[in-house]
Amino acid sequence: MERLICIAIGYICGLFQTAYFYGRLNNIDIRDHGSGNSGTTNALRTLGKKAGIITLSGDLLKSMLAVWIVRLIFGESHPGSIVLLSMYAGVGAVIGHNYPFYLKFKGGKGIAATGGLIIAINPWMGLIAAICFVSVIALTKYVSVGSLLVTVVFWVQVIVYGRRGGFG
């Protein structure tokens, strides 16, 4: 039951569509421009650097907030599984970001929200993922390649760090 609660908490946090709301403040529906999604990259490309920074911040923070809420609720009662429960919350935030019910399940791609999950789980993992992301984009000029690499790097980090007892 705790896992479902964590996913629900994350989903609710993930529903805050930063790019969509920022676009609305500027009288546009971000989903009608650029790539058609309400994520950080589309906000950056469509609305400029300021919108990109604001959207990145909001998308990172919503996943971090979900993890923090779960740690406040379950931290003392479930110390042995709090990292796993935190990951459920972060994944829920990514799902809420990608599939917001009130926007007909059309949100962003979840990369910045995933970044917030990584940072909230372990800031060092977040730093490594960010370095990989920026390096790959600088080399290839493709955000999608950097996004895929971040996901792979994070799961490799989780496996290695977890096997070494880093979460327990």
C-alpha positions in Angstrom: 0.0 0.0 0.0 2.9 2.4 0.8 4.2 2.0 -2.8 0.8 3.0 -4.3 0.6 6.0 -1.9 4.1 7.1 -3.0 3.3 6.8 -6.6 0.1 8.8 -6.0 2.0 11.5 -4.1 4.5 11.7 -7.0 1.8 11.8 -9.6 0.1 14.7 -7.9 3.4 16.6 -7.7 4.1 15.8 -11.3 0.9 17.3 -12.4 2.4 20.8 -12.1 3.2 21.4 -15.8 5.7 24.2 -15.6 6.1 24.8 -19.3 2.4 24.7 -19.9 1.7 27.3 -17.1 4.6 29.5 -18.2 3.3 29.4 -21.8 -0.2 30.3 -20.6 1.2 33.3 -18.8 2.5 34.3 -22.2 -0.8 33.6 -24.0 0.3 30.4 -25.8 -0.3 26.7 -25.4 3.2 25.3 -25.5 1.8 22.0 -26.8 0.8 23.8 -30.0 4.4 24.8 -30.7 7.8 23.2 -31.3 7.8 19.5 -30.5 4.3 19.7 -29.1 5.1 18.7 -25.5 5.1 20.6 -22.3 8.7 20.0 -21.3 11.9 21.9 -20.6 13.5 21.4 -24.0 10.4 22.6 -25.9 10.0 25.6 -23.6 13.7 26.5 -24.2 13.4 26.2 -27.9 10.0 27.8 -28.2 10.0 30.5 -25.5 13.7 31.2 -24.9 16.3 30.8 -22.2 14.3 32.3 -19.4 11.4 30.0 -20.0 13.8 27.1 -20.2 15.4 27.9 -16.9 12.1 28.4 -15.2 10.7 25.2 -16.6 13.8 23.2 -15.8 13.7 24.5 -12.2 10.0 23.7 -11.8 10.3 20.2 -13.4 13.3 19.3 -11.2 11.6 20.6 -8.1 8.3 18.7 -8.5 10.1 15.4 -8.4 12.3 16.5 -5.5 9.2 17.7 -3.7 7.6 14.3 -4.1 10.6 12.5 -2.7 10.8 14.9 0.2 7.2 14.5 1.1 7.5 10.7 1.0 10.6 10.9 3.3 8.7 13.1 5.7 5.7 10.7 5.8 7.6 7.3 5.7 11.1 8.1 6.8 10.7 7.1 10.4 8.3 4.2 9.9 10.1 2.6 6.9 13.8 3.4 7.3 14.9 0.3 5.5 12.9 0.9 2.4 12.8 4.7 2.3 15.1 4.9 -0.8 12.8 2.5 -2.7 9.7 4.4 -1.6 11.4 7.7 -2.6 12.0 6.2 -6.1 8.4 5.3 -6.4 7.5 8.9 -5.6 9.9 10.2 -8.1 8.7 7.8 -10.8 5.1 8.9 -9.9 6.2 12.5 -10.5 7.6 11.6 -13.9 4.4 9.8 -14.8 2.3 12.8 -13.7 4.6 15.1 -15.7 4.3 12.9 -18.8 0.6 12.0 -18.5 -1.3 14.8 -16.8 -5.0 13.9 -16.8 -6.2 17.5 -17.1 -4.2 18.0 -20.4 -5.6 14.8 -21.9 -2.5 12.9 -20.8 -0.2 15.0 -23.0 2.7 16.3 -21.0 6.5 16.4 -21.3 9.0 13.7 -21.9 10.1 13.5 -18.2 13.8 14.1 -18.5 14.0 17.1 -16.1 11.6 15.4 -13.8 13.8 12.3 -13.8 16.7 14.7 -13.1 14.9 15.9 -10.0 14.4 12.3 -8.9 18.1 11.5 -9.3 19.1 14.7 -7.4 16.7 13.9 -4.6 17.9 10.3 -4.2 21.6 11.2 -4.2 23.0 14.6 -5.2 26.3 13.0 -6.3 24.4 10.7 -8.7 22.7 13.8 -9.9 26.0 15.5 -10.6 27.3 12.5 -12.5 24.1 12.3 -14.5 24.3 16.1 -15.3 27.9 15.9 -16.4 27.1 13.0 -18.7 24.0 14.8 -20.1 25.8 18.1 -20.8 28.9 16.3 -22.3 26.8 14.2 -24.6 24.8 17.1 -25.8 27.9 19.2 -26.4 29.4 16.3 -28.4 26.3 15.2 -30.4 24.0 18.3 -30.3 21.1 15.9 -29.5 19.2 16.3 -26.3 17.5 12.9 -26.9 20.9 11.1 -26.8 21.8 12.9 -23.6 18.4 12.0 -22.1 18.8 8.3 -22.9 22.3 8.3 -21.5 21.1 9.9 -18.2 18.5 7.2 -17.8 21.1 4.4 -18.4 23.7 6.0 -16.2 21.2 6.5 -13.3 20.1 2.8 -13.3 23.7 1.7 -13.5 24.5 4.0 -10.5 21.5 2.5 -8.6 22.7 -1.0 -9.2 26.3 -0.3 -8.3 25.6 1.9 -5.4 22.9 -0.4 -4.1 25.2 -3.5 -4.4 27.9 -1.7 -2.4 25.4 -1.0 0.4 25.1 2.7 -0.4 21.3 2.8 0.2 21.2 0.8 3.4 
